[in-house]
Amino acid sequence: MKKKSTKKKSTTKENPIDELRAFALTLPEAWEDHPWGESVVKVRKKIFVFLGHDDGTIGFSVKLPDTGLDVLVQPFAEPTGYGLGKSGWVTVRFAPGKHRPLAEMRAWIEESYRAVAPKTLVKQLDAARGD
């Protein structure tokens, strides 16, 4: 009689949103909140990334003052609703398995953080990174 393996096989990949949330929370003074039933990450009292509802989809909104126009020409991007698009906010949505590289998505989150965070915290981030 063969012994059954006690190791569990993962049949699904981890949702990139979980990895992006974890990355956002590493930024200075970042913390998670849940207004309107959505998951957001804030720096002090300002939101810098909307992670949306926890429904397994891959989508989020960030403020992109530097790269927003380049991102908006992509088929997965649109100006964020509720008038936020006028202020440089971009919403990206990806079909399962069709998302961008995590490094690129992390860069968008960091750009948003830098756009929203107080200058003292941006300097702290730069010092931590050796910039």
N, CA, C and O atoms as a printed pandas DataFrame, in Angstrom:
     atom_number atom_name residue_name chain_id  residue_number  x_coord  y_coord  z_coord
0              1         N          MET        A               1    0.840   -1.178    0.000
1              2        CA          MET        A               1    0.000    0.000    0.000
2              3         C          MET        A               1    0.887    1.243    0.000
3              4         O          MET        A               1    1.791    1.380    0.824
4              5         N          LYS        A               2    0.606    2.153   -0.950
5              6        CA          LYS        A               2    1.376    3.397   -1.050
6              7         C          LYS        A               2    0.903    4.391   -0.011
7              8         O          LYS        A               2   -0.287    4.504    0.281
8              9         N          LYS        A               3    1.886    5.120    0.546
9             10        CA          LYS        A               3    1.536    6.194    1.460
10            11         C          LYS        A               3    1.115    7.418    0.658
11            12         O          LYS        A               3    1.709    7.735   -0.372
12            13         N          LYS        A               4    0.092    8.094    1.141
13            14        CA          LYS        A               4   -0.321    9.334    0.491
14            15         C          LYS        A               4    0.620   10.451    0.919
15            16         O          LYS        A               4    1.051   10.526    2.070
16            17         N          SER        A               5    0.917   11.294   -0.021
17            18        CA          SER        A               5    1.771   12.439    0.280
18            19         C          SER        A               5    1.021   13.405    1.187
19            20         O          SER        A               5   -0.170   13.653    1.002
20            21         N          THR        A               6    1.728   13.941    2.160
21            22        CA          THR        A               6    1.109   14.916    3.049
22            23         C          THR        A               6    1.274   16.338    2.515
23            24         O          THR        A               6    0.706   17.281    3.065
24            25         N          LYS        A               7    2.049   16.488    1.450
25            26        CA          LYS        A               7    2.222   17.810    0.855
26            27         C          LYS        A               7    0.991   18.162    0.045
27            28         O          LYS        A               7    0.454   17.345   -0.703
28            29         N          LYS        A               8    0.559   19.405    0.216
29            30        CA          LYS        A               8   -0.584   19.868   -0.557
30            31         C          LYS        A               8   -0.081   20.538   -1.824
31            32         O          LYS        A               8    0.856   21.336   -1.791
32            33         N          LYS        A               9   -0.703   20.209   -2.921
33            34        CA          LYS        A               9   -0.354   20.840   -4.180
34            35         C          LYS        A               9   -1.206   22.081   -4.350
35            36         O          LYS        A               9   -2.412   22.065   -4.103
36            37         N          SER        A              10   -0.570   23.142   -4.771
37            38        CA          SER        A              10   -1.304   24.374   -5.025
38            39         C          SER        A              10   -1.856   24.322   -6.439
39            40         O          SER        A              10   -1.112   24.160   -7.406
40            41         N          THR        A              11   -3.161   24.461   -6.545
41            42        CA          THR        A              11   -3.783   24.421   -7.862
42            43         C          THR        A              11   -4.035   25.812   -8.417
43            44         O          THR        A              11   -4.351   25.958   -9.598
44            45         N          THR        A              12   -3.901   26.827   -7.589
45            46        CA          THR        A              12   -4.091   28.194   -8.064
46            47         C          THR        A              12   -2.901   29.034   -7.652
47            48         O          THR        A              12   -2.291   28.811   -6.607
48            49         N          LYS        A              13   -2.584   30.000   -8.489
49            50        CA          LYS        A              13   -1.516   30.929   -8.155
50            51         C          LYS        A              13   -2.046   31.938   -7.151
51            52         O          LYS        A              13   -3.241   32.233   -7.123
52            53         N          GLU        A              14   -1.151   32.466   -6.327
53            54        CA          GLU        A              14   -1.546   33.501   -5.387
54            55         C          GLU        A              14   -1.999   34.718   -6.183
55            56         O          GLU        A              14   -1.389   35.068   -7.194
56            57         N          ASN        A              15   -3.049   35.351   -5.734
57            58        CA          ASN        A              15   -3.554   36.542   -6.396
58            59         C          ASN        A              15   -2.501   37.647   -6.291
59            60         O          ASN        A              15   -2.054   37.964   -5.189
60            61         N          PRO        A              16   -2.103   38.233   -7.411
61            62        CA          PRO        A              16   -1.102   39.313   -7.368
62            63         C          PRO        A              16   -1.521   40.475   -6.464
63            64         O          PRO        A              16   -0.664   41.193   -5.949
64            65         N          ILE        A              17   -2.820   40.665   -6.269
65            66        CA          ILE        A              17   -3.270   41.748   -5.397
66            67         C          ILE        A              17   -2.716   41.556   -3.987
67            68         O          ILE        A              17   -2.365   42.533   -3.326
68            69         N          ASP        A              18   -2.634   40.322   -3.523
69            70        CA          ASP        A              18   -2.073   40.060   -2.198
70            71         C          ASP        A              18   -0.608   40.494   -2.139
71            72         O          ASP        A              18   -0.167   41.077   -1.149
72            73         N          GLU        A              19    0.130   40.209   -3.193
73            74        CA          GLU        A              19    1.536   40.616   -3.244
74            75         C          GLU        A              19    1.666   42.127   -3.341
75            76         O          GLU        A              19    2.556   42.713   -2.726
76            77         N          LEU        A              20    0.785   42.766   -4.109
77            78        CA          LEU        A              20    0.834   44.220   -4.238
78            79         C          LEU        A              20    0.455   44.906   -2.934
79            80         O          LEU        A              20    1.053   45.916   -2.566
80            81         N          ARG        A              21   -0.539   44.360   -2.231
81            82        CA          ARG        A              21   -0.916   44.891   -0.918
82            83         C          ARG        A              21    0.277   44.802    0.032
83            84         O          ARG        A              21    0.597   45.764    0.731
84            85         N          ALA        A              22    0.928   43.647    0.051
85            86        CA          ALA        A              22    2.085   43.455    0.933
86            87         C          ALA        A              22    3.187   44.457    0.595
87            88         O          ALA        A              22    3.807   45.026    1.493
88            89         N          PHE        A              23    3.431   44.672   -0.699
89            90        CA          PHE        A              23    4.444   45.654   -1.098
90            91         C          PHE        A              23    4.052   47.056   -0.626
91            92         O          PHE        A              23    4.873   47.764   -0.042
92            93         N          ALA        A              24    2.808   47.459   -0.875
93            94        CA          ALA        A              24    2.359   48.799   -0.488
94            95         C          ALA        A              24    2.525   49.025    1.009
95            96         O          ALA        A              24    2.861   50.127    1.444
96            97         N          LEU        A              25    2.291   47.990    1.784
97            98        CA          LEU        A              25    2.387   48.121    3.243
98            99         C          LEU        A              25    3.826   48.210    3.741
99           100         O          LEU        A              25    4.047   48.471    4.924
100          101         N          THR        A              26    4.813   47.996    2.863
101          102        CA          THR        A              26    6.215   48.165    3.270
102          103         C          THR        A              26    6.661   49.620    3.170
103          104         O          THR        A              26    7.722   49.976    3.682
104          105         N          LEU        A              27    5.875   50.453    2.527
105          106        CA          LEU        A              27    6.261   51.851    2.351
106          107         C          LEU        A              27    6.071   52.609    3.664
107          108         O          LEU        A              27    5.184   52.268    4.446
108          109         N          PRO        A              28    6.894   53.633    3.917
109          110        CA          PRO        A              28    6.848   54.329    5.215
110          111         C          PRO        A              28    5.446   54.814    5.595
111          112         O          PRO        A              28    4.773   55.497    4.822
112          113         N          GLU        A              29    5.033   54.445    6.795
113          114        CA          GLU        A              29    3.764   54.828    7.417
114          115         C          GLU        A              29    2.525   54.385    6.640
115          116         O          GLU        A              29    1.450   54.959    6.818
116          117         N          ALA        A              30    2.657   53.385    5.791
117          118        CA          ALA        A              30    1.510   52.864    5.042
118          119         C          ALA        A              30    0.679   51.961    5.945
119          120         O          ALA        A              30    1.217   51.245    6.790
120          121         N          TRP        A              31   -0.631   52.001    5.759
121          122        CA          TRP        A              31   -1.539   51.161    6.532
122          123         C          TRP        A              31   -2.799   50.881    5.706
123          124         O          TRP        A              31   -3.177   51.664    4.834
124          125         N          GLU        A              32   -3.428   49.759    6.000
125          126        CA          GLU        A              32   -4.596   49.334    5.245
126          127         C          GLU        A              32   -5.878   49.786    5.937
127          128         O          GLU        A              32   -5.987   49.785    7.163
128          129         N          ASP        A              33   -6.845   50.173    5.103
129          130        CA          ASP        A              33   -8.151   50.585    5.600
130          131         C          ASP        A              33   -9.210   49.954    4.689
131          132         O          ASP        A              33   -8.885   49.446    3.616
132          133         N          HIS        A              34  -10.463   49.988    5.113
133          134        CA          HIS        A              34  -11.537   49.356    4.341
134          135         C          HIS        A              34  -12.768   50.256    4.238
135          136         O          HIS        A              34  -13.856   49.857    4.653
136          137         N          PRO        A              35  -12.609   51.468    3.689
137          138        CA          PRO        A              35  -13.801   52.311    3.512
138          139         C          PRO        A              35  -14.644   51.782    2.349
139          140         O          PRO        A              35  -14.111   51.174    1.421
140          141         N          TRP        A              36  -15.928   52.007    2.396
141          142        CA          TRP        A              36  -16.842   51.629    1.311
142          143         C          TRP        A              36  -16.765   50.144    0.960
143          144         O          TRP        A              36  -17.150   49.761   -0.144
144          145         N          GLY        A              37  -16.283   49.312    1.858
145          146        CA          GLY        A              37  -16.180   47.888    1.582
146          147         C          GLY        A              37  -15.030   47.531    0.663
147          148         O          GLY        A              37  -14.953   46.399    0.187
148          149         N          GLU        A              38  -14.140   48.466    0.405
149          150        CA          GLU        A              38  -12.974   48.226   -0.443
150          151         C          GLU        A              38  -11.716   48.191    0.407
151          152         O          GLU        A              38  -11.682   48.718    1.519
152          153         N          SER        A              39  -10.699   47.569   -0.130
153          154        CA          SER        A              39   -9.402   47.568    0.525
154          155         C          SER        A              39   -8.576   48.684   -0.101
155          156         O          SER        A              39   -8.412   48.742   -1.320
156          157         N          VAL        A              40   -8.060   49.566    0.742
157          158        CA          VAL        A              40   -7.195   50.652    0.279
158          159         C          VAL        A              40   -5.952   50.670    1.153
159          160         O          VAL        A              40   -5.954   50.157    2.272
160          161         N          VAL        A              41   -4.890   51.268    0.626
161          162        CA          VAL        A              41   -3.707   51.494    1.440
162          163         C          VAL        A              41   -3.484   52.996    1.478
163          164         O          VAL        A              41   -3.521   53.682    0.457
164          165         N          LYS        A              42   -3.252   53.483    2.692
165          166        CA          LYS        A              42   -3.098   54.923    2.923
166          167         C          LYS        A              42   -1.719   55.219    3.481
167          168         O          LYS        A              42   -1.062   54.367    4.078
168          169         N          VAL        A              43   -1.312   56.444    3.267
169          170        CA          VAL        A              43   -0.153   56.985    3.959
170          171         C          VAL        A              43   -0.700   58.165    4.760
171          172         O          VAL        A              43   -1.291   59.097    4.214
172          173         N          ARG        A              44   -0.486   58.092    6.050
173          174        CA          ARG        A              44   -1.164   58.991    6.978
174          175         C          ARG        A              44   -2.659   58.883    6.716
175          176         O          ARG        A              44   -3.217   57.808    6.932
176          177         N          LYS        A              45   -3.337   59.926    6.267
177          178        CA          LYS        A              45   -4.782   59.829    6.046
178          179         C          LYS        A              45   -5.159   59.806    4.570
179          180         O          LYS        A              45   -6.342   59.853    4.233
180          181         N          LYS        A              46   -4.161   59.732    3.682
181          182        CA          LYS        A              46   -4.426   59.803    2.245
182          183         C          LYS        A              46   -4.277   58.445    1.567
183          184         O          LYS        A              46   -3.307   57.724    1.801
184          185         N          ILE        A              47   -5.247   58.110    0.728
185          186        CA          ILE        A              47   -5.192   56.866   -0.030
186          187         C          ILE        A              47   -4.185   57.007   -1.158
187          188         O          ILE        A              47   -4.172   58.015   -1.865
188          189         N          PHE        A              48   -3.331   55.984   -1.330
189          190        CA          PHE        A              48   -2.452   55.992   -2.495
190          191         C          PHE        A              48   -2.666   54.781   -3.391
191          192         O          PHE        A              48   -2.118   54.735   -4.492
192          193         N          VAL        A              49   -3.443   53.805   -2.952
193          194        CA          VAL        A              49   -3.832   52.698   -3.841
194          195         C          VAL        A              49   -5.171   52.127   -3.388
195          196         O          VAL        A              49   -5.365   51.786   -2.221
196          197         N          PHE        A              50   -6.086   52.035   -4.346
197          198        CA          PHE        A              50   -7.359   51.356   -4.150
198          199         C          PHE        A              50   -7.162   49.937   -4.660
199          200         O          PHE        A              50   -6.861   49.740   -5.837
200          201         N          LEU        A              51   -7.326   48.951   -3.792
201          202        CA          LEU        A              51   -7.151   47.557   -4.197
202          203         C          LEU        A              51   -8.480   46.893   -4.515
203          204         O          LEU        A              51   -8.506   45.750   -4.972
204          205         N          GLY        A              52   -9.568   47.581   -4.283
205          206        CA          GLY        A              52  -10.875   47.068   -4.657
206          207         C          GLY        A              52  -11.430   46.059   -3.679
207          208         O          GLY        A              52  -10.945   45.906   -2.557
208          209         N          HIS        A              53  -12.456   45.379   -4.137
209          210        CA          HIS        A              53  -13.114   44.352   -3.342
210          211         C          HIS        A              53  -12.291   43.071   -3.424
211          212         O          HIS        A              53  -11.591   42.833   -4.408
212          213         N          ASP        A              54  -12.382   42.260   -2.393
213          214        CA          ASP        A              54  -11.644   41.003   -2.367
214          215         C          ASP        A              54  -12.458   39.927   -3.087
215          216         O          ASP        A              54  -12.982   39.004   -2.464
216          217         N          ASP        A              55  -12.553   40.066   -4.423
217          218        CA          ASP        A              55  -13.341   39.106   -5.197
218          219         C          ASP        A              55  -12.473   38.285   -6.145
219          220         O          ASP        A              55  -12.987   37.588   -7.019
220          221         N          GLY        A              56  -11.155   38.370   -5.969
221          222        CA          GLY        A              56  -10.249   37.567   -6.778
222          223         C          GLY        A              56   -9.838   38.194   -8.094
223          224         O          GLY        A              56   -8.992   37.639   -8.795
224          225         N          THR        A              57  -10.414   39.339   -8.453
225          226        CA          THR        A              57  -10.015   39.976   -9.706
226          227         C          THR        A              57   -8.690   40.702   -9.521
227          228         O          THR        A              57   -8.276   41.006   -8.402
228          229         N          ILE        A              58   -8.043   40.970  -10.633
229          230        CA          ILE        A              58   -6.777   41.675  -10.592
230          231         C          ILE        A              58   -7.031   43.074  -11.134
231          232         O          ILE        A              58   -7.132   43.283  -12.342
232          233         N          GLY        A              59   -7.129   44.005  -10.233
233          234        CA          GLY        A              59   -7.374   45.377  -10.620
234          235         C          GLY        A              59   -7.106   46.298   -9.447
235          236         O          GLY        A              59   -7.313   45.929   -8.291
236          237         N          PHE        A              60   -6.643   47.501   -9.755
237          238        CA          PHE        A              60   -6.388   48.476   -8.705
238          239         C          PHE        A              60   -6.316   49.860   -9.330
239          240         O          PHE        A              60   -6.219   49.994  -10.550
240          241         N          SER        A              61   -6.362   50.888   -8.489
241          242        CA          SER        A              61   -6.284   52.272   -8.944
242          243         C          SER        A              61   -5.156   52.979   -8.209
243          244         O          SER        A              61   -4.980   52.820   -7.002
244          245         N          VAL        A              62   -4.400   53.762   -8.965
245          246        CA          VAL        A              62   -3.257   54.491   -8.417
246          247         C          VAL        A              62   -3.170   55.873   -9.062
247          248         O          VAL        A              62   -3.695   56.093  -10.154
248          249         N          LYS        A              63   -2.508   56.790   -8.381
249          250        CA          LYS        A              63   -2.282   58.124   -8.928
250          251         C          LYS        A              63   -0.930   58.101   -9.653
251          252         O          LYS        A              63    0.106   57.821   -9.051
252          253         N          LEU        A              64   -0.963   58.401  -10.959
253          254        CA          LEU        A              64    0.249   58.304  -11.783
254          255         C          LEU        A              64    0.537   59.632  -12.488
255          256         O          LEU        A              64    0.256   59.773  -13.679
256          257         N          PRO        A              65    1.092   60.603  -11.765
257          258        CA          PRO        A              65    1.354   61.898  -12.398
258          259         C          PRO        A              65    2.447   61.848  -13.462
259          260         O          PRO        A              65    2.456   62.683  -14.366
260          261         N          ASP        A              66    3.360   60.896  -13.375
261          262        CA          ASP        A              66    4.474   60.824  -14.327
262          263         C          ASP        A              66    4.200   59.868  -15.494
263          264         O          ASP        A              66    4.501   60.199  -16.641
264          265         N          THR        A              67    3.642   58.707  -15.220
265          266        CA          THR        A              67    3.480   57.680  -16.256
266          267         C          THR        A              67    2.029   57.444  -16.668
267          268         O          THR        A              67    1.757   56.607  -17.528
268          269         N          GLY        A              68    1.107   58.172  -16.066
269          270        CA          GLY        A              68   -0.309   57.944  -16.303
270          271         C          GLY        A              68   -0.726   57.984  -17.761
271          272         O          GLY        A              68   -1.486   57.123  -18.205
272          273         N          LEU        A              69   -0.247   58.964  -18.515
273          274        CA          LEU        A              69   -0.634   59.053  -19.928
274          275         C          LEU        A              69   -0.147   57.849  -20.719
275          276         O          LEU        A              69   -0.847   57.366  -21.609
276          277         N          ASP        A              70    1.046   57.361  -20.400
277          278        CA          ASP        A              70    1.560   56.157  -21.076
278          279         C          ASP        A              70    0.737   54.924  -20.713
279          280         O          ASP        A              70    0.475   54.078  -21.569
280          281         N          VAL        A              71    0.334   54.820  -19.464
281          282        CA          VAL        A              71   -0.442   53.666  -19.024
282          283         C          VAL        A              71   -1.851   53.725  -19.628
283          284         O          VAL        A              71   -2.404   52.695  -20.013
284          285         N          LEU        A              72   -2.426   54.917  -19.709
285          286        CA          LEU        A              72   -3.802   55.054  -20.199
286          287         C          LEU        A              72   -3.993   54.637  -21.657
287          288         O          LEU        A              72   -5.124   54.372  -22.065
288          289         N          VAL        A              73   -2.943   54.572  -22.441
289          290        CA          VAL        A              73   -3.101   54.125  -23.832
290          291         C          VAL        A              73   -3.187   52.600  -23.927
291          292         O          VAL        A              73   -3.458   52.059  -24.999
292          293         N          GLN        A              74   -2.962   51.918  -22.828
293          294        CA          GLN        A              74   -3.030   50.460  -22.801
294          295         C          GLN        A              74   -4.486   50.007  -22.679
295          296         O          GLN        A              74   -5.289   50.692  -22.046
296          297         N          PRO        A              75   -4.839   48.866  -23.273
297          298        CA          PRO        A              75   -6.234   48.415  -23.245
298          299         C          PRO        A              75   -6.748   48.026  -21.856
299          300         O          PRO        A              75   -7.959   47.932  -21.655
300          301         N          PHE        A              76   -5.858   47.803  -20.911
301          302        CA          PHE        A              76   -6.267   47.390  -19.570
302          303         C          PHE        A              76   -6.479   48.563  -18.623
303          304         O          PHE        A              76   -6.819   48.359  -17.457
304          305         N          ALA        A              77   -6.281   49.803  -19.111
305          306        CA          ALA        A              77   -6.317   50.973  -18.241
306          307         C          ALA        A              77   -7.418   51.948  -18.644
307          308         O          ALA        A              77   -7.811   52.037  -19.807
308          309         N          GLU        A              78   -7.900   52.678  -17.635
309          310        CA          GLU        A              78   -8.879   53.736  -17.873
310          311         C          GLU        A              78   -8.764   54.758  -16.745
311          312         O          GLU        A              78   -8.267   54.443  -15.664
312          313         N          PRO        A              79   -9.225   55.985  -17.001
313          314        CA          PRO        A              79   -9.228   56.959  -15.904
314          315         C          PRO        A              79  -10.126   56.446  -14.775
315          316         O          PRO        A              79  -11.188   55.878  -15.030
316          317         N          THR        A              80   -9.707   56.644  -13.567
317          318        CA          THR        A              80  -10.492   56.205  -12.413
318          319         C          THR        A              80  -11.777   57.026  -12.341
319          320         O          THR        A              80  -11.781   58.224  -12.621
320          321         N          GLY        A              81  -12.853   56.368  -11.965
321          322        CA          GLY        A              81  -14.159   57.009  -11.867
322          323         C          GLY        A              81  -14.257   58.001  -10.723
323          324         O          GLY        A              81  -13.277   58.289  -10.035
324          325         N          TYR        A              82  -15.458   58.515  -10.540
325          326        CA          TYR        A              82  -15.773   59.475   -9.479
326          327         C          TYR        A              82  -14.957   60.758   -9.601
327          328         O          TYR        A              82  -14.711   61.430   -8.599
328          329         N          GLY        A              83  -14.535   61.104  -10.814
329          330        CA          GLY        A              83  -13.784   62.331  -11.034
330          331         C          GLY        A              83  -12.310   62.240  -10.679
331          332         O          GLY        A              83  -11.576   63.211  -10.864
332          333         N          LEU        A              84  -11.859   61.096  -10.172
333          334        CA          LEU        A              84  -10.451   60.961   -9.786
334          335         C          LEU        A              84   -9.523   60.944  -11.006
335          336         O          LEU        A              84   -8.368   61.357  -10.908
336          337         N          GLY        A              85  -10.020   60.470  -12.147
337          338        CA          GLY        A              85   -9.209   60.427  -13.361
338          339         C          GLY        A              85   -8.701   61.798  -13.753
339          340         O          GLY        A              85   -7.615   61.918  -14.319
340          341         N          LYS        A              86   -9.472   62.836  -13.461
341          342        CA          LYS        A              86   -9.059   64.215  -13.779
342          343         C          LYS        A              86   -7.849   64.638  -12.958
343          344         O          LYS        A              86   -7.133   65.568  -13.330
344          345         N          SER        A              87   -7.627   63.959  -11.853
345          346        CA          SER        A              87   -6.495   64.283  -10.975
346          347         C          SER        A              87   -5.334   63.314  -11.152
347          348         O          SER        A              87   -4.438   63.266  -10.309
348          349         N          GLY        A              88   -5.335   62.541  -12.237
349          350        CA          GLY        A              88   -4.214   61.652  -12.525
350          351         C          GLY        A              88   -4.350   60.227  -12.026
351          352         O          GLY        A              88   -3.388   59.461  -12.079
352          353         N          TRP        A              89   -5.542   59.854  -11.537
353          354        CA          TRP        A              89   -5.754   58.491  -11.063
354          355         C          TRP        A              89   -6.088   57.578  -12.236
355          356         O          TRP        A              89   -6.872   57.939  -13.113
356          357         N          VAL        A              90   -5.487   56.396  -12.242
357          358        CA          VAL        A              90   -5.654   55.418  -13.314
358          359         C          VAL        A              90   -6.092   54.090  -12.692
359          360         O          VAL        A              90   -5.544   53.652  -11.681
360          361         N          THR        A              91   -7.082   53.464  -13.314
361          362        CA          THR        A              91   -7.531   52.142  -12.889
362          363         C          THR        A              91   -7.065   51.132  -13.917
363          364         O          THR        A              91   -7.253   51.320  -15.119
364          365         N          VAL        A              92   -6.456   50.059  -13.436
365          366        CA          VAL        A              92   -6.019   48.969  -14.312
366          367         C          VAL        A              92   -6.766   47.703  -13.913
367          368         O          VAL        A              92   -6.966   47.431  -12.730
368          369         N          ARG        A              93   -7.179   46.926  -14.930
369          370        CA          ARG        A              93   -7.876   45.654  -14.695
370          371         C          ARG        A              93   -7.312   44.632  -15.665
371          372         O          ARG        A              93   -7.123   44.906  -16.851
372          373         N          PHE        A              94   -7.051   43.462  -15.137
373          374        CA          PHE        A              94   -6.462   42.400  -15.951
374          375         C          PHE        A              94   -7.284   41.133  -15.855
375          376         O          PHE        A              94   -7.793   40.784  -14.790
376          377         N          ALA        A              95   -7.407   40.450  -16.977
377          378        CA          ALA        A              95   -8.023   39.129  -16.981
378          379         C          ALA        A              95   -7.095   38.180  -16.227
379          380         O          ALA        A              95   -5.881   38.386  -16.231
380          381         N          PRO        A              96   -7.622   37.166  -15.593
381          382        CA          PRO        A              96   -6.761   36.215  -14.881
382          383         C          PRO        A              96   -5.638   35.697  -15.784
383          384         O          PRO        A              96   -5.873   35.267  -16.914
384          385         N          GLY        A              97   -4.431   35.748  -15.260
385          386        CA          GLY        A              97   -3.262   35.276  -15.999
386          387         C          GLY        A              97   -2.737   36.246  -17.037
387          388         O          GLY        A              97   -1.760   35.941  -17.721
388          389         N          LYS        A              98   -3.360   37.405  -17.172
389          390        CA          LYS        A              98   -2.960   38.368  -18.193
390          391         C          LYS        A              98   -2.409   39.661  -17.594
391          392         O          LYS        A              98   -2.332   40.676  -18.287
392          393         N          HIS        A              99   -2.029   39.638  -16.331
393          394        CA          HIS        A              99   -1.550   40.854  -15.692
394          395         C          HIS        A              99   -0.120   41.189  -16.099
395          396         O          HIS        A              99    0.597   40.352  -16.649
396          397         N          ARG        A             100    0.273   42.397  -15.826
397          398        CA          ARG        A             100    1.618   42.873  -16.120
398          399         C          ARG        A             100    2.595   42.277  -15.104
399          400         O          ARG        A             100    2.175   41.721  -14.089
400          401         N          PRO        A             101    3.884   42.391  -15.372
401          402        CA          PRO        A             101    4.860   41.914  -14.384
402          403         C          PRO        A             101    4.678   42.645  -13.048
403          404         O          PRO        A             101    4.387   43.841  -13.013
404          405         N          LEU        A             102    4.851   41.911  -11.969
405          406        CA          LEU        A             102    4.678   42.503  -10.644
406          407         C          LEU        A             102    5.595   43.700  -10.433
407          408         O          LEU        A             102    5.201   44.658   -9.769
408          409         N          ALA        A             103    6.798   43.672  -10.976
409          410        CA          ALA        A             103    7.722   44.796  -10.805
410          411         C          ALA        A             103    7.128   46.080  -11.382
411          412         O          ALA        A             103    7.270   47.151  -10.793
412          413         N          GLU        A             104    6.469   45.975  -12.521
413          414        CA          GLU        A             104    5.853   47.149  -13.134
414          415         C          GLU        A             104    4.679   47.648  -12.283
415          416         O          GLU        A             104    4.513   48.854  -12.096
416          417         N          MET        A             105    3.875   46.727  -11.775
417          418        CA          MET        A             105    2.747   47.120  -10.940
418          419         C          MET        A             105    3.230   47.725   -9.622
419          420         O          MET        A             105    2.624   48.671   -9.120
420          421         N          ARG        A             106    4.307   47.193   -9.060
421          422        CA          ARG        A             106    4.883   47.777   -7.841
422          423         C          ARG        A             106    5.376   49.199   -8.117
423          424         O          ARG        A             106    5.223   50.087   -7.279
424          425         N          ALA        A             107    5.967   49.407   -9.289
425          426        CA          ALA        A             107    6.456   50.747   -9.652
426          427         C          ALA        A             107    5.292   51.740   -9.707
427          428         O          ALA        A             107    5.438   52.887   -9.285
428          429         N          TRP        A             108    4.140   51.306  -10.223
429          430        CA          TRP        A             108    2.982   52.198  -10.254
430          431         C          TRP        A             108    2.520   52.535   -8.840
431          432         O          TRP        A             108    2.157   53.677   -8.561
432          433         N          ILE        A             109    2.532   51.553   -7.952
433          434        CA          ILE        A             109    2.133   51.797   -6.565
434          435         C          ILE        A             109    3.110   52.760   -5.896
435          436         O          ILE        A             109    2.697   53.660   -5.165
436          437         N          GLU        A             110    4.396   52.569   -6.145
437          438        CA          GLU        A             110    5.378   53.478   -5.549
438          439         C          GLU        A             110    5.234   54.892   -6.109
439          440         O          GLU        A             110    5.363   55.864   -5.365
440          441         N          GLU        A             111    4.968   55.018   -7.408
441          442        CA          GLU        A             111    4.757   56.347   -7.996
442          443         C          GLU        A             111    3.566   57.034   -7.328
443          444         O          GLU        A             111    3.617   58.226   -7.025
444          445         N          SER        A             112    2.510   56.281   -7.105
445          446        CA          SER        A             112    1.328   56.822   -6.447
446          447         C          SER        A             112    1.652   57.244   -5.012
447          448         O          SER        A             112    1.237   58.312   -4.561
448          449         N          TYR        A             113    2.390   56.401   -4.311
449          450        CA          TYR        A             113    2.808   56.737   -2.948
450          451         C          TYR        A             113    3.578   58.055   -2.952
451          452         O          TYR        A             113    3.296   58.942   -2.146
452          453         N          ARG        A             114    4.544   58.185   -3.852
453          454        CA          ARG        A             114    5.367   59.392   -3.929
454          455         C          ARG        A             114    4.523   60.632   -4.257
455          456         O          ARG        A             114    4.846   61.739   -3.826
456          457         N          ALA        A             115    3.438   60.439   -5.025
457          458        CA          ALA        A             115    2.569   61.553   -5.387
458          459         C          ALA        A             115    1.696   62.011   -4.222
459          460         O          ALA        A             115    1.291   63.173   -4.170
460          461         N          VAL        A             116    1.407   61.114   -3.295
461          462        CA          VAL        A             116    0.460   61.384   -2.218
462          463         C          VAL        A             116    1.145   61.641   -0.877
463          464         O          VAL        A             116    0.662   62.452   -0.086
464          465         N          ALA        A             117    2.244   60.975   -0.613
465          466        CA          ALA        A             117    2.910   61.039    0.699
466          467         C          ALA        A             117    3.548   62.406    0.947
467          468         O          ALA        A             117    3.937   63.096    0.006
468          469         N          PRO        A             118    3.652   62.786    2.209
469          470        CA          PRO        A             118    4.390   64.003    2.541
470          471         C          PRO        A             118    5.853   63.868    2.101
471          472         O          PRO        A             118    6.408   62.769    2.088
472          473         N          LYS        A             119    6.457   64.982    1.748
473          474        CA          LYS        A             119    7.842   64.975    1.254
474          475         C          LYS        A             119    8.812   64.338    2.240
475          476         O          LYS        A             119    9.784   63.702    1.831
476          477         N          THR        A             120    8.558   64.503    3.531
477          478        CA          THR        A             120    9.464   63.913    4.525
478          479         C          THR        A             120    9.470   62.384    4.432
479          480         O          THR        A             120   10.508   61.751    4.626
480          481         N          LEU        A             121    8.310   61.798    4.137
481          482        CA          LEU        A             121    8.249   60.345    4.013
482          483         C          LEU        A             121    8.865   59.872    2.699
483          484         O          LEU        A             121    9.453   58.792    2.647
484          485         N          VAL        A             122    8.737   60.667    1.642
485          486        CA          VAL        A             122    9.383   60.323    0.369
486          487         C          VAL        A             122   10.905   60.348    0.557
487          488         O          VAL        A             122   11.610   59.484    0.035
488          489         N          LYS        A             123   11.408   61.333    1.298
489          490        CA          LYS        A             123   12.842   61.405    1.594
490          491         C          LYS        A             123   13.271   60.189    2.415
491          492         O          LYS        A             123   14.352   59.641    2.198
492          493         N          GLN        A             124   12.437   59.772    3.344
493          494        CA          GLN        A             124   12.728   58.591    4.155
494          495         C          GLN        A             124   12.796   57.342    3.273
495          496         O          GLN        A             124   13.671   56.497    3.463
496          497         N          LEU        A             125   11.881   57.224    2.313
497          498        CA          LEU        A             125   11.880   56.109    1.378
498          499         C          LEU        A             125   13.161   56.117    0.526
499          500         O          LEU        A             125   13.800   55.083    0.336
500          501         N          ASP        A             126   13.516   57.291    0.027
501          502        CA          ASP        A             126   14.734   57.427   -0.772
502          503         C          ASP        A             126   15.971   57.036    0.036
503          504         O          ASP        A             126   16.857   56.350   -0.475
504          505         N          ALA        A             127   16.031   57.467    1.290
505          506        CA          ALA        A             127   17.178   57.137    2.138
506          507         C          ALA        A             127   17.263   55.627    2.387
507          508         O          ALA        A             127   18.352   55.052    2.399
508          509         N          ALA        A             128   16.122   55.006    2.582
509          510        CA          ALA        A             128   16.093   53.557    2.807
510          511         C          ALA        A             128   16.550   52.784    1.576
511          512         O          ALA        A             128   17.111   51.695    1.689
512          513         N          ARG        A             129   16.307   53.350    0.415
513          514        CA          ARG        A             129   16.674   52.697   -0.846
514          515         C          ARG        A             129   18.056   53.102   -1.308
515          516         O          ARG        A             129   18.563   52.556   -2.287
516          517         N          GLY        A             130   18.674   54.047   -0.626
517          518        CA          GLY        A             130   20.017   54.478   -1.001
518          519         C          GLY        A             130   20.048   55.462   -2.154
519          520         O          GLY        A             130   21.079   55.624   -2.805
520          521         N          ASP        A             131   18.901   56.134   -2.418
521          522        CA          ASP        A             131   18.835   57.122   -3.496
522          523         C          ASP        A             131   19.444   58.450   -3.071
523          524         O          ASP        A             131   19.472   59.397   -3.858
